[in-house]
Amino acid sequence: MSSEGFDIYTIIILVLAVFIFVRLRSVLGTRTGNERRPDIAPRSPQPAPDAPADNVTHLPQRPSDPAREAEVAAEPAADRWAGVAAPDSPVARGLDEIAAAERGFDARQFLTGARAAYEMIVTAFAAGDRKTLKPLLAKDVFDNFSAAIAERESRGETVESNFVSIEKAEFTGAEVVGRSAQLTVRFVSKLINATRDRDGTVIDGDPTAIVDIVDVWTFARDINSRDPNWRLISTEAV
């Protein structure tokens, strides 16, 4: 076979190879590393790997039910968020926005979980329990809590914090920011709180007095994330 003939056949083979590669690429696509991971439904929510087994600040993930979705859509706006938000209020409109974006969103169940998370976080902070706090807090909030605990430990101080009751937990805000659902809750609680120095002397609070505490906390979660947990992103004492 001549070198000229060899070159012609080589060119033909290369052209066919390029054509096949282009066709495969158009069918299979390419991976860039930024693709959204596919959602799997139905599934039961699982705690984060290092979260407490009973972390309740998550949304239920339920299989799609077209009949129920149509029923909810037809439900009067005045009844949709009865007990958690006034009709046509900013909070109700925010809850509508989150419910439209997040499959299985349940505002009442969220408030139940938020109450449990509030007590868990306050108690863990008082005890200096970073392991419990970490999966419940956004990174910057965890860093602030951890720094406050470290400062307290460096002075040899301890905190006694005992819940008497959570009197109220109510929404004061609800919105979708980008791909994040954010819910703000106002907590009214009764608490016994005291701080002791390294010698055991009370330097703040009163271990025998019940005080009223009002906090406004905001929780956030990526919409339809595989991670079911909501995390605390900001706190405000009132």
MOMOLIN-V723442 format. One record per backbone hydrogen bond with DSSP energy under -1.0 kcal/mol. CO is the residue of the C=O (numbers start at 1). NH is the residue of the N-H. If there is no record, write none. Layout:
<<CO & NH> <CO & NH>>
This chain:
<<2 & 6> <3 & 7> <4 & 8> <5 & 9> <6 & 10> <7 & 11> <8 & 12> <9 & 13> <10 & 14> <11 & 15> <12 & 16> <13 & 17> <14 & 18> <15 & 19> <16 & 20> <17 & 21> <18 & 22> <19 & 23> <20 & 24> <21 & 25> <22 & 26> <23 & 27> <24 & 28> <25 & 29> <48 & 51> <52 & 55> <56 & 58> <57 & 230> <65 & 69> <66 & 70> <67 & 71> <68 & 72> <69 & 73> <70 & 74> <76 & 79> <76 & 80> <79 & 82> <81 & 84> <81 & 85> <86 & 89> <89 & 93> <90 & 94> <91 & 95> <92 & 96> <93 & 97> <94 & 98> <95 & 99> <96 & 100> <97 & 101> <98 & 102> <102 & 105> <106 & 110> <107 & 111> <108 & 112> <109 & 113> <110 & 114> <111 & 115> <112 & 116> <113 & 117> <114 & 118> <115 & 119> <116 & 120> <117 & 121> <118 & 122> <119 & 123> <120 & 124> <121 & 125> <122 & 126> <123 & 127> <124 & 129> <128 & 130> <129 & 133> <130 & 134> <133 & 136> <133 & 137> <136 & 232> <138 & 142> <139 & 143> <140 & 144> <141 & 145> <142 & 146> <143 & 147> <144 & 148> <145 & 149> <146 & 150> <147 & 151> <148 & 152> <149 & 153> <150 & 154> <152 & 157> <153 & 156> <158 & 196> <160 & 194> <162 & 192> <165 & 190> <168 & 188> <170 & 186> <173 & 184> <175 & 182> <177 & 180> <179 & 223> <180 & 177> <181 & 221> <182 & 175> <183 & 219> <184 & 172> <184 & 173> <185 & 217> <186 & 170> <187 & 215> <188 & 167> <188 & 168> <189 & 213> <190 & 164> <190 & 165> <191 & 211> <192 & 162> <193 & 206> <194 & 160> <195 & 203> <195 & 204> <196 & 158> <197 & 200> <201 & 197> <204 & 195> <206 & 209> <211 & 191> <213 & 189> <214 & 238> <215 & 187> <216 & 236> <217 & 185> <218 & 233> <218 & 234> <219 & 183> <220 & 231> <221 & 181> <222 & 225> <228 & 59> <231 & 220> <232 & 138> <234 & 218> <236 & 216>>
